[in-house]
Amino acid sequence: MNVTELRAVLFDLDDTLYPESEFVLSGFRAVARWGKDRLGISEEKSYNRLRGMFYNGIRGRTFDLWLEELDLADPKYINLAIDIYREHVPVIRPFPEVPNLLKNLQKHYILGIVTDGNWRMQERKIKVLAISDFFTTMVLTDKLGPDYWKPSPKPFLVALKQLGVEAGTACYVGDNIGKDFWGARKIGLTTIWVRRNDGIYSGTEPPTRDHIPDYTIDSLSKLESIFSAKRDNHNHHS
């Protein structure tokens, strides 16, 4: 990427612009409250159990396991818990550096979001984070269909088309090495991995060479220094 040509910056949402664990815990709190009201079980015990499973790396079957332990593993309850988790109004905030960063970047680049996940849930997160004004396009891959979640290149092509820019003048910033960069790189975007110390996927290594991003930073506050270093470098040579 030649940063003098950089026109658009695309971002992932979860664990890139805000801490995903905040969303998860806020969802667990909503489910634990429902468990108390609907099933008569202790809210604190449920919350602590769900939280414990999350921090032990359990993903995907959390509600099944929790209800199994309580002898309540009825598919109806499991589905209700999932709905409550997805549909609750989350208590989340952007990472501290995000609002100023987006404000500064917006002066020089057009910004977009490309995010996986249940689209209604993703819309609710964006609304609560109050960041939508910074973005010219927001591609919720779930609306394109299950085949077009990342790592598919399709959502990136959609975003570029909506922004009216070429892949070579755009970059994608994400946190999940397993799926964020492969499709983006395939079509020519520059890729930047935010590998925060406490990020959910920060311990993951790239599955193949094609997954390796162009840059790795440990905080979004380093993003502008990549852009300006390359800009200065180019000005120096031109």
N, C-alpha and C positions, 0 to 999 in steps of 0.2 A: 504493500500500500504506500502510495505517495501522499502524505497528508495534505499537501497543497491541493490535492484533488479530492480530498475527503469532503463529501457533501452530506452524508446521512449517517447517523448513529442509531443502531437498533439495539434494544435491550430485552433480555429475558425479564420476567417479573419476580418469581419466587426465589428467595435467597440471593437475588441480585439487587433488587431495589428496596426490599424490606426483608427482615429476618423471618424465614418461613416457619421456624419453630414457634414464633408468636402466634401465627395462624393456627398451627396444629394444637397448641395448648388452649387457645381460645375456643377451638372446636371441641376439644375434650371437655372443657368446662361446660359448654352448652349440652353435651351429651350426658355428662354427670348430673346436671340439673334435671334433665329429662328422666334419667334413671331414678332419681329421687321422687319426682312427681308421679311418674307413670308406674314404676316398678317397686317403689318403696325401699330403694337401697341407698346407703349412705353416699351423699354427694362427694365428701372429702375422700372416702376410701376409693370410690370409683375413679375420681380425678387422679389421685396418686398412683393408682394401678395403671391407668392408661398412660400417664406421664412416664412412669417407670419403664413400661414396655417400649415407648418411643425412644427413650435414652439408652435402652439396651439394643437398639437397632432393629426392633420389630416394625415392619412396614407392611401395610396391606391387609393383614388378618387381625388387626388389633381388636376390633369390636367383636369378632367371632370368639377370640380367645377370652376376652373379658367376660362375655355373656356365658361362655362354656363353663368358666370357673364358678359362676354363680348358678349353674344349672338352669340357665335361661336361654339356651342356644336355639331359640326359635327363629327361623328365617325372617319372620315378620318383624321381630325386634331388631334383628341385625340390619335389615333394610331401613327401618325407621331411624336407627342410630346413624346410619350412613347419610340419610337425607338431612337429619338435623345438623350433622357435621358440615355438610355441603352448603346448607341454606342458612346457617346462622349468620348474623351480622358480626363480622369479626372485629376483635379489638387488636388492631395492628397499626404500626407507624413505620414510615420509611426509615432506612438507616439515616443516622444524623447528617451525613454529608450529602444526602441525595437532593433535597430541595434546592440548595445553592448550586450544586453541580448541574442540575437540569436547567436551571435559570441561565447559567453561564454558557452551557453548550448550545442552548436554544438561540443564542445570539449569532452563532457561527454555522450551525448545522440544522438540518431537519431531523426530527427524532421520531422513532417508532418503537412499538413493543411487539414482540412475537412470543406468545406464551401458550403452553399446553395446560390441560386441566379442564374440568367441567366448565363450560363457558359462562354459565350463570354465576358460578362461584368466582371465576376470575373477574367478571364484571363487578361483582360486589366488592372484591378486594380493591380494585382500582378506584372505585367510588370512595371507599372508606379512606384510602391513602391520599385522596384529593390531589392526584398528580395528572389527571387526564388532560389538563390544559397544556401541558408541555408537549404532548404527542400529536403529530399530524396523522398518524395511522396506528391502529391497534389491531393486530391480527391474532384472534383467538383461534388456535388451530382446531379446536373442537368443533367450531362452526363449519370448517372445511370438510370434516368427516374423519373417522378413526384412522384412515390410511394416511392422513396428512399431518399427524402429530410429528414433532421432531423425533428422529433426525431427518425426516423427509425434507427435501429442498423446497417443496411446494410453498409452505407458508412464507419463506424468505422471498421467493419470486413474487408472491402476491404483494408483500410489503413494498418491495422495490418498485413494482408497477404502480402501486397507489402513491408512492412518493415521487415517481417519475425520475428515478436515478438508476444508473448502471451498478452492477454488483462491485465493479472495481473501484467505485467511489463511496463504498459503504462498509461499515464494520458492524459486527455483532458481539455484544458483551453478555456473557452468561456465566453460570456457576457449575453446571452439571456436565462434566467431561464426557460422560457416557453418551449424551445425546445432543448436546447444544451445538457442537462445532462441525460435525461430520457433514451434514447437509449444507450448512452455510459455506464451508470451505469448497465443497464440490462445485458450487456455482460461482466461486470467486470472491466471496466476502473475506475481509480481514477479520480474524477472530481473536477475542480477548477474554481470557479466563480470569474471573475474580475468585481467587482461591483464599477465602477468609479462614483464619485459624479455626473458627467454630462453625464453619459452614457445614450443612448436612452432607454435601458431597466432597468436602475438601480432602478427605482421605483416599478418594478414588484415583486410580491411575488411568491414563488413556488406554482403551482396549486395543487400539491399533494405531499405526502411524498416522492414518487419515483423521484420527480424532484429535491430534495434537494441535493446540491453538497457536497462533502467531506470537501472542504475548501472554504472560501470566503476571497478575498483580494481586496484592493481598488486601487491597481496599479500593473502592471506587475513587477515593480522593487521588489515586495515582494516575487516573485515566487522562486527565488534562496534561500531565507531564509527558505522557507518551506522545500525545498529539503535538505539543509545543516543541518537544525535543526534535521530533522529525521535521517540524516546520522550520525550526531554526537551522537545522542541518541542511535542509534543501535551500533555504535562502542564502546560506553560507556558500553553497556550491554554485548557485545560479548567477 
